[in-house]
Amino acid sequence: MALKQNLNLDDNFGINVTLNNVYIKAVAVNATKENAVISVNYANGDTIFQTKNFTFIPNLNNADNFIKQAYLYLKTLPEFVGAIDC
């Protein structure tokens, strides 16, 4: 499971670059019953452009595992609006 979308990057020199069809993959989900941290890579092929962490509260009563819950959570965030499953 992963997501795909265009990614806007702003470098330290004020240059904004748009990368098309960036592959967004949760590479780790570390969870307790209180919270879960998702490490997400933004990549194109073998090139990783960025890694970010996100935190959510897992639902222990949900039949979905933490990884699926992580992707469902990511899709609720404004930066992933329009991201498609792949």
Secondary structure, 3 states (H helix, E strand, C coil): CCEEEEEEEECCCCCEEEEEEEEEEEEEEEECCCCEEEEEEEEECCEEEEEEEEEECCCCCCCCCHHHHHHHHHCCCHHHCCCEEC
